[in-house]
Amino acid sequence: MRKVVLATNIAETSLTIEGIRLVVDCAQERVARFEPRTGLTRLITQRVSQASMTQRAGRAGRLEPGICLHLIAKEQAERAAAQSEPEILQSDLSGLLMELLQWGCSDPAQMSWLDQPPVVNLMAAKRLLQMLGALDGERLSAQGQKMAALGNDPR
């Protein structure tokens, strides 16, 4: 029996599907990118990193011989970034800021980060929380506490 599997980036993880012998990689991905100037997150299509191409190729032939066809010129693949940009550098940080405030951390710069979140994104997060009435100075307001208890993104 032949199988055709269409997958998102989730297939780059430790997913193993029996019988996959061929992977066709378009070398693109859709990622959510936060725009601090507008306060909006938009979905963009971009080239994947070399690490993602390696992971995608690794889905073929896990249980039997297999191949991967990358639909990208060799020169383009070699120019691709070695790793994907960390999500914290491109995300809306309002939910994270609300969680930090819940922990009693009013200054994210005090935290030890693998990748320091962009100051402009943190400022946009703070503005949003203020606009929503979730802040009382540098702390969560009563409304902010209720919002945080929901466990959802502030929007």
URQUIBEL-V782533 format. One record per run of one state. SS is the DSSP state (a for helix, b for strand, c for the rest). FROM is the first residue (numbers start at 1). LEN is the number of residues. Records with the same first field share a line. If there is no record, write none. Layout:
BEGIN
SS->FROM-LEN / FROM-LEN
END
This chain:
BEGIN
c->1-8 / 13-9 / 26-2 / 36-4 / 48-2 / 58-9 / 71-3 / 80-7 / 90-4 / 104-4 / 111-8 / 132-3 / 137-2 / 141-1 / 151-5
a->9-4 / 50-8 / 74-6 / 87-3 / 94-10 / 108-3 / 119-13 / 142-9
b->22-4 / 28-8 / 40-8 / 67-4 / 135-2 / 139-2
END
